[in-house]
């Protein structure tokens, strides 16, 4: 890859960031520097857990456990009912 191609790619990415960077910014995941030494838990054997709460908590506020539909109105799948509601409100 030439320097001109790198410059073009960086210019494109500045205008259209890669999806994984957009998602990370949206959910608030900070970019961490890679360390040369392995993590502290690398040598330990861990049993798999069905409780993913602690792992989700580390990912940030976008990954809370609980009811995802809390506070939303019930779904209406009847088109005529939706039209009636739209005419009544407008």
VOPAGU-2260 file (C-alpha; in pm, 1 decimal, decimal comma):
REM VOPAGU-2260
SITE   aa  ch    i         X         Y         Z
SITE  UNK   A    0       0,0       0,0       0,0
SITE  UNK   A    1     145,0     335,3     -95,8
SITE  UNK   A    2     137,1     647,7     118,5
SITE  UNK   A    3    -113,6     801,9    -123,3
SITE  UNK   A    4    -344,7     502,4     -80,4
SITE  UNK   A    5    -309,4     525,5     299,6
SITE  UNK   A    6    -395,9     895,5     284,5
SITE  UNK   A    7    -702,9     823,4      70,8
SITE  UNK   A    8    -813,4     548,6     309,5
SITE  UNK   A    9    -769,3     769,7     616,6
SITE  UNK   A   10    -961,9    1049,5     446,2
SITE  UNK   A   11   -1244,7     808,1     366,2
SITE  UNK   A   12   -1248,8     672,1     722,6
SITE  UNK   A   13   -1260,1    1026,7     861,1
SITE  UNK   A   14   -1583,5    1083,2     668,3
SITE  UNK   A   15   -1722,1     727,8     702,6
SITE  UNK   A   16   -1586,3     557,9    1017,6
SITE  UNK   A   17   -1586,5     176,4    1028,9
SITE  UNK   A   18   -1896,8      25,0    1188,3
SITE  UNK   A   19   -1715,2    -129,8    1485,0
SITE  UNK   A   20   -1581,7     214,6    1583,2
SITE  UNK   A   21   -1927,1     373,6    1552,8
SITE  UNK   A   22   -2084,1     102,5    1767,7
SITE  UNK   A   23   -1807,9     128,4    2029,0
SITE  UNK   A   24   -1851,4     505,9    2048,0
SITE  UNK   A   25   -2230,1     469,8    2072,7
SITE  UNK   A   26   -2221,3     226,5    2363,6
SITE  UNK   A   27   -1936,5     407,1    2537,4
SITE  UNK   A   28   -1661,7     148,2    2512,4
SITE  UNK   A   29   -1327,0     316,6    2560,8
SITE  UNK   A   30   -1031,2     216,1    2351,3
SITE  UNK   A   31    -765,5      65,0    2574,0
SITE  UNK   A   32    -398,4      32,2    2497,0
SITE  UNK   A   33    -282,6    -323,7    2439,4
SITE  UNK   A   34     -44,6    -434,6    2708,0
SITE  UNK   A   35     244,5    -667,2    2637,1
SITE  UNK   A   36     179,5    -882,1    2942,8
SITE  UNK   A   37    -113,7   -1124,1    2958,9
SITE  UNK   A   38    -416,6   -1044,4    3175,2
SITE  UNK   A   39    -410,1   -1155,9    3538,8
SITE  UNK   A   40    -675,4   -1422,7    3480,9
SITE  UNK   A   41    -499,4   -1577,4    3177,0
SITE  UNK   A   42    -340,2   -1861,5    3374,9
SITE  UNK   A   43    -645,1   -1937,1    3589,2
SITE  UNK   A   44    -901,9   -2195,8    3495,1
SITE  UNK   A   45   -1253,2   -2061,5    3528,6
SITE  UNK   A   46   -1581,0   -2245,6    3517,3
SITE  UNK   A   47   -1833,3   -2107,9    3269,1
SITE  UNK   A   48   -2115,0   -1914,5    3429,9
SITE  UNK   A   49   -2469,9   -1874,1    3306,4
SITE  UNK   A   50   -2487,9   -1532,6    3476,0
SITE  UNK   A   51   -2358,1   -1277,5    3227,2
SITE  UNK   A   52   -2440,3    -974,4    3443,7
SITE  UNK   A   53   -2084,0    -891,5    3551,3
SITE  UNK   A   54   -1956,2    -924,8    3196,2
SITE  UNK   A   55   -2235,1    -703,0    3059,7
SITE  UNK   A   56   -2165,8    -444,3    3329,7
SITE  UNK   A   57   -1807,7    -415,6    3203,7
SITE  UNK   A   58   -1929,7    -341,0    2850,9
SITE  UNK   A   59   -2105,0     -21,7    2955,5
SITE  UNK   A   60   -2447,9     132,8    2993,3
SITE  UNK   A   61   -2583,1       2,3    2663,4
SITE  UNK   A   62   -2576,5    -357,7    2786,1
SITE  UNK   A   63   -2798,3    -352,3    3093,3
SITE  UNK   A   64   -2987,5    -664,0    3185,1
SITE  UNK   A   65   -3359,1    -638,5    3241,5
SITE  UNK   A   66   -3678,8    -572,0    3050,6
SITE  UNK   A   67   -3590,6    -407,0    2720,0
SITE  UNK   A   68   -3951,5    -310,6    2649,9
SITE  UNK   A   69   -4012,3    -135,0    2983,0
SITE  UNK   A   70   -4200,6     191,6    2937,6
SITE  UNK   A   71   -4305,1     125,3    2577,6
SITE  UNK   A   72   -4672,2     119,7    2476,3
SITE  UNK   A   73   -4822,7    -211,3    2365,8
SITE  UNK   A   74   -4774,5    -307,9    2002,1
SITE  UNK   A   75   -5070,4    -253,3    1767,4
SITE  UNK   A   76   -5064,5    -475,8    1460,1
SITE  UNK   A   77   -5410,3    -382,5    1329,4
SITE  UNK   A   78   -5370,0    -139,4    1037,4
SITE  UNK   A   79   -5726,0      -4,4    1059,5
SITE  UNK   A   80   -5678,1      65,7    1433,7
SITE  UNK   A   81   -5356,0     253,4    1359,6
SITE  UNK   A   82   -5533,6     461,4    1091,4
SITE  UNK   A   83   -5817,0     539,2    1334,8
SITE  UNK   A   84   -5568,1     650,9    1601,5
SITE  UNK   A   85   -5382,6     864,0    1346,6
SITE  UNK   A   86   -5702,3    1039,0    1234,4
SITE  UNK   A   87   -5814,1    1097,8    1593,8
SITE  UNK   A   88   -5484,6    1257,4    1695,8
SITE  UNK   A   89   -5436,5    1470,7    1383,7
